[in-house]
Each structure stands twice: as C-alpha cells, then as structure tokens.
C-alpha cells in the first residue's frame, strides 16, 4: 500500500497534518506527491524542505515546472507563464532564503 498527496500548493500546515495522520495510521507506508508543491499558499519553501526531509517521492506538476524554468531558463515560455500563475507567494517564501532556491530546484 502507498499514500499519494496531490496539489499541495504551498500549504505546509495542511501537508504536515496530513503526513502525521498517514504515518500515525500506517507507520511504514511510502508516501508520494503528485505535483504542484509550490504557489498559491504562503509556504512553498517549507513544503519543499519538508518533502526533502521526509524523503517523499514526487512528480513535478505544472507549477513546479514553471518555477524551475523561471529560475533556470527565464526566457522559456513555461518560465514566462509562471508570472501569471501564482509566482508571488512562492517568491515571497524564498525572500530571505534565496540561497536555497537552487537546492530546491
């Protein structure tokens, strides 16, 4: 059995609570995330830190890819699209942690 969490969108507190509920009920279960870790919610940085810390496997969603392209290839159409799709909250979550962006990509 596995657990799958999707569309976290920067909602760290919700992710943490859900993770704890899953692990309490099924301590040995493997957890996966299916895309959109960032944007919308205020805590994209914390979400990615948590995903990495807990070794949650994930598949990038369109918001994650827009974030990636915006930072690594800003002239790419996918990167440019991020400006209209929730980049503000993600960038704000990294404001005092810009040195961590590359690690999170």
C-alpha positions as CSV (number, residue, x, y, z in Angstrom):
1,X,0.0,0.0,0.0
2,X,1.1,3.6,-0.7
3,X,-0.3,7.1,0.0
4,X,-0.5,9.8,-2.6
5,X,-0.8,13.5,-1.8
6,X,-1.5,15.9,-4.7
7,X,-1.7,19.7,-5.2
8,X,-0.1,20.9,-2.0
9,X,0.4,24.4,-3.4
10,X,2.4,25.8,-0.6
11,X,0.0,24.7,2.2
12,X,2.7,23.5,4.6
13,X,0.5,23.2,7.7
14,X,-2.1,21.1,5.9
15,X,0.7,18.9,4.4
16,X,2.3,18.4,7.8
17,X,-1.0,17.4,9.4
18,X,-1.9,15.0,6.6
19,X,1.6,13.4,6.8
20,X,1.2,12.9,10.5
21,X,-2.2,11.4,10.1
22,X,-1.0,9.0,7.5
23,X,2.1,8.0,9.5
24,X,0.1,7.5,12.7
25,X,-2.3,5.1,10.9
26,X,0.2,3.5,8.6
27,X,3.7,4.0,10.0
28,X,5.6,2.0,7.3
29,X,3.7,3.4,4.3
30,X,5.6,5.0,1.4
31,X,4.3,8.5,0.6
32,X,4.3,10.1,-2.8
33,X,3.3,13.6,-4.0
34,X,1.9,14.2,-7.5
35,X,2.8,17.7,-8.4
36,X,2.2,21.3,-7.6
37,X,4.2,21.7,-4.4
38,X,4.5,25.4,-4.9
39,X,2.3,28.5,-5.5
40,X,-1.0,29.7,-4.1
41,X,-0.2,29.1,-0.4
42,X,2.4,31.1,1.6
43,X,4.8,28.3,2.5
44,X,6.3,26.8,-0.7
45,X,9.8,26.9,0.8
46,X,8.6,25.0,3.9
47,X,6.7,22.5,1.7
48,X,9.8,21.6,-0.3
49,X,12.0,21.4,2.8
50,X,9.5,19.0,4.3
51,X,9.3,16.9,1.2
52,X,13.0,16.6,1.1
53,X,13.4,16.0,4.8
54,X,10.8,13.2,4.9
55,X,12.0,11.7,1.6
56,X,8.6,12.0,0.0
57,X,8.9,10.9,-3.7
58,X,7.2,13.3,-6.1
59,X,6.4,14.0,-9.7
60,X,6.6,17.6,-10.7
61,X,3.4,19.4,-11.6
62,X,2.9,22.3,-13.9
63,X,3.5,24.9,-11.1
64,X,6.7,23.1,-10.1
65,X,7.9,23.1,-13.7
66,X,7.1,26.8,-14.2
67,X,9.1,27.6,-11.0
68,X,12.0,25.6,-12.3
69,X,12.0,27.2,-15.8
70,X,11.5,30.7,-14.4
71,X,14.7,30.3,-12.3
72,X,16.8,28.3,-14.7
73,X,15.6,29.5,-18.2
74,X,13.6,32.7,-17.6
75,X,13.0,33.3,-21.4
76,X,11.5,29.8,-21.8
77,X,7.7,30.0,-22.4
78,X,7.0,27.8,-19.4
79,X,9.0,30.1,-17.2
80,X,7.3,33.2,-18.5
81,X,3.9,31.7,-17.8
82,X,4.7,31.5,-14.1
83,X,4.3,35.3,-13.8
84,X,0.5,34.7,-14.4
85,X,0.2,31.6,-12.3
86,X,1.0,32.2,-8.7
87,X,4.7,33.1,-8.5
88,X,4.2,35.8,-6.0
89,X,3.7,33.6,-2.9
90,X,6.4,31.2,-3.9
91,X,9.0,34.0,-4.4
92,X,7.9,35.6,-1.2
93,X,8.5,32.4,0.7
94,X,12.1,32.4,-0.6
95,X,12.7,36.1,0.0
96,X,15.1,35.6,2.9
97,X,16.3,32.2,1.7
98,X,17.4,32.9,-1.9
99,X,20.4,30.7,-1.4
100,X,18.2,27.7,-1.1
101,X,16.3,28.1,-4.4
102,X,18.9,26.1,-6.4
103,X,18.9,23.3,-3.8
104,X,15.1,23.1,-4.1
105,X,15.0,23.0,-7.9
